[in-house]
Amino acid sequence: MDTLERIASERVAALARVHDLSREFLRGLDERPVGAVAPFEDLVGALGGPLPERGTEPVVIVEQLAAAVEPGLMASAGPRYFGFVIGGSLPAALAADWLTSAWDQNAGLAATSPAANAVEAVVAEWLKDLAGLPRDADVGFVTGCQMANFTGLVAARHSVLARAGWDVEEDGLQGAPAVNVLIGEEAHATILSALRMLGFGTRRAIRVAADAQGRMRTDALKAALATLRGPTIVCAQAGNVNTGAFDPLDEIAALTRSHGAWLHVDGAFGLWAAAAPSRRHLVRGLQDADSWATDAHKWLNVPYDSGIAFVRERGLMVQALHKSAAYLVRMGGARDGADYTPDASRRARGFALWAGLRSLGKDGVAELVERCCALATRLADRLRQGGARLLNEVVLNQVLVRFEPRGGGDGDALTRAVTARIQREGVCWASGTRWRGQEALRLSVSNWSTRERDVDRSADAILAALRAEEAGR
Ligand SMILES: *Cc1c(COP(=O)(O)O)cnc(C)c1O
């Protein structure tokens, strides 16, 4: 065999092995410990050492890789992972993601992949339809909601400064009119980092007070806006990362609009309430914003990484993000994905989205959202009945609880201890947070494969951990 033939046959062997390894992993997902079991140093040790001088065959490499990382994998694709807001991968989306890797398309330009850009054009329309966003909005496919927030705010910065007669792309921010940026007290950390990257800084952002569930208070927003002149951007939130609460978008949109300001909505997971009839009221007014950011790798259950930015006014994203060079050839009439994202070369995320959404259909997306919300309510009820203190109104898929010693005492310490024990025991996985000055355990039900029995088993495990800590075991 010559070298190319050998490589081709090794490739076939490696992919076949990966197929088996993936099947084994997915089959075991339901029963493996949900948390990783190996200490970090052991993983580095198993993977590490100097890069060998000589290469190894692909099939051996994938076996070594799978064996070395196995004890460090989280079962976050599985049904009893409730950490952060994660979500798994729908079978169709996962399968399409494999193809995406095999196809190895660069989604940056239609010239680099007509297929990747065509699928984005189609998926963009589906997503706007599902979320009830304006039909004309532009859509960019990015790595996650961090970059979706950044991208939406790049368009916002462009627009509010252009209206003030300033070309921020050409002239930058030095000497530009000051831009007022208002954010809720409970804005997500990625809004803050977006403001840093945009050159607005976080110290200058005006923090608008929030209520006990973390919703922006519109009286406070109104008062703050009344004192401001000039270019202004308001960042609201659909789905607080702890409580799941929604800022009152209809009132915020009305205030923002009457002030002539730009409204950006961070809807990393909450945006999808719009797709579910029983939750749609939570996002009333959503469609009146100017830009939106969301994730598909969270609640839409496509593989990492997949975030989406939308901008109402057609053309603004292109004006703010357009890249040109003689070699970046354009195919007239086709979508060039790079015009809608900060990236140039880019993974073809649209394929997995297309497949995931097609496998669910509109009804299936609504059902996924409704089911996770119903399961979150079930989980909250069980935990409360078992002695946990529920800290949030469970309006969506987030549950926030805390454990307090029966005879009085240190609830923070008990909550931390129960959280650590659950993570160690591995029946389910969730992590801690601080809410309004107190330790809490936060649980997010975001996975397509979670069923009632997973929630019940997890609630039992959490309550057993509480009993064990109470008994000092
Ligand atoms: C997760 C999340 C983000 C950040 O999304 P990434 O996909 O991690 O970049 C932003 N905002 C909210 C409300 C989130 O929940």
Ligand as a Chemical Component Dictionary entry (heavy atoms), coordinates in Angstrom:
data_LIG
# 
_chem_comp.id                   LIG 
_chem_comp.type                 NON-POLYMER 
_chem_comp.pdbx_formal_charge   0 
_chem_comp.three_letter_code    LIG 
# 
loop_
_chem_comp_atom.comp_id 
_chem_comp_atom.atom_id 
_chem_comp_atom.alt_atom_id 
_chem_comp_atom.type_symbol 
_chem_comp_atom.charge 
_chem_comp_atom.model_Cartn_x 
_chem_comp_atom.model_Cartn_y 
_chem_comp_atom.model_Cartn_z 
_chem_comp_atom.pdbx_ordinal 
LIG C1 C1 C 0 -25.592 30.639 29.245 1  
LIG C2 C2 C 0 -25.969 32.058 29.184 2  
LIG C3 C3 C 0 -25.203 32.983 28.464 3  
LIG C4 C4 C 0 -23.891 32.613 27.833 4  
LIG O1 O1 O 0 -24.055 31.625 26.883 5  
LIG P1 P1 P 0 -22.828 30.741 26.363 6  
LIG O2 O2 O 0 -23.502 29.823 25.418 7  
LIG O3 O3 O 0 -22.258 30.061 27.555 8  
LIG O4 O4 O 0 -21.869 31.654 25.693 9  
LIG C5 C5 C 0 -25.662 34.273 28.391 10 
LIG N1 N1 N 0 -26.786 34.656 29.005 11 
LIG C6 C6 C 0 -27.536 33.807 29.732 12 
LIG C7 C7 C 0 -28.786 34.298 30.371 13 
LIG C8 C8 C 0 -27.160 32.470 29.848 14 
LIG O5 O5 O 0 -27.906 31.618 30.538 15 
# 
loop_
_chem_comp_bond.comp_id 
_chem_comp_bond.atom_id_1 
_chem_comp_bond.atom_id_2 
_chem_comp_bond.value_order 
_chem_comp_bond.pdbx_ordinal 
LIG C1 C2 SING 1  
LIG C2 C3 SING 2  
LIG C2 C8 DOUB 3  
LIG C3 C4 SING 4  
LIG C3 C5 DOUB 5  
LIG C4 O1 SING 6  
LIG O1 P1 SING 7  
LIG P1 O2 DOUB 8  
LIG P1 O3 SING 9  
LIG P1 O4 SING 10 
LIG C5 N1 SING 11 
LIG N1 C6 DOUB 12 
LIG C6 C7 SING 13 
LIG C6 C8 SING 14 
LIG C8 O5 SING 15 
# 
